[in-house]
Amino acid sequence: MLLDKFIRYVKIDTQSDEDATLTPSTYKQYDLLNVLKEELEQLGVECELDKYGRLYGHIPGNKAYTNIGLCAHVDTALECSDTDVRPQVIKNYDGKDIPLGDSGLSLTSEEFPILKNFIGKTLITTDGSTLLGADDKAGVAIIMETIERYLKLDVDKRRGFSILFTPDEEVGRGPEHFDPKKYNCEFAYTIDGNSPKYIEIENFNAKAIKINIEGKSIHPGYAKDTMINASLVLADFMNKLPQDMIPSKTADREGFNHVVSISGDVEHASAHYILRNHDAKILDKQVDEFFTIKDELHKKYPGVKISMQITDQYKNMIEVINQKPACKNHIEKVYNKLGIKFEYTPIRGGTDGATFSFKGVPCPNLGTGSYNHHGRYEFAVLEEMEEMVKISLEIFKL
């Protein structure tokens, strides 16, 4: 059963580690990957868990048709603990506040109005001490349930099914070592969103910038016209950036500059920014602003040393999907056949599918029926997860 799978998977700690250099970044991700491999093998599915923690599987269908893939990631976010997850199952939700265990926290419709849409449904929540891990173990459970039901179909009436479970999506390393030849499909879908009604074929273009500032430390009693306080220079730098172009003041397709971390003293200061925009040209202008400010501050503070390291992270998959629209056309047919209304919505973030797309496998993102990801207020809606199984299964029916 879908619920049993989901509960089983979320109880396995698979949190990734952004500071690790290992692949996967944490060995405990294998705890779930090995469970999935064993379950696939018990179902008779040919699969391979490679040395990089990527689990590939294939199920043959009608040979006249190319394979389609589904994929999900096994790791969980870093913002909240994934150790000893104790999910709560609330049947026939009555619309009232949901206490999260003994934590003193509650899921309330006042704070989370979307809850009003799920009265009468079955919700799975946290107990307030951890995140739930529905991002993306709801996707993992949906795919595994889809596989069980798919195997009951007549081979001549189904497309070939390619399966992929990846580690380290939450630290931006999910596509590392991705092998499109091993995946062996025409296109695929990540199951890693929220509402089933959303189809996501756009994501942010993404860059990261690390700013390093070297000042000059002098005894403060004798510092006039000599000291260069690196922390103050960094503050000046940050104040010169557009103050409304931050996550808390942007939405939809509006990009942002987000300061992830800062540190500093008189001699050294640094800041880590991530830059996001759906429009690659505007993102380039955001980067240019950083260089313009750098030049201004070099003139304003003679003797200061400012350096920046820029990292390209991922690109907007719409560029690939516009050129190879078969994945878009196919999922539209699926939703229309099932009579499910859908909307295209841009992802205000990234997805493994973006990089898969640029590596030769166009890969839109679909929902999981889970919400409030990356924190203690995370929850999943069983009926929406079931709906995603129906959608996923229909993808492969001829």
Summary of the structure (lengths in Angstrom):
residues: 398
radius of gyration: 23.4
end to end distance: 24.7
largest distance: 84.9
contacts: 1367
relative contact order: 0.19
helix: 34%
strand: 23%
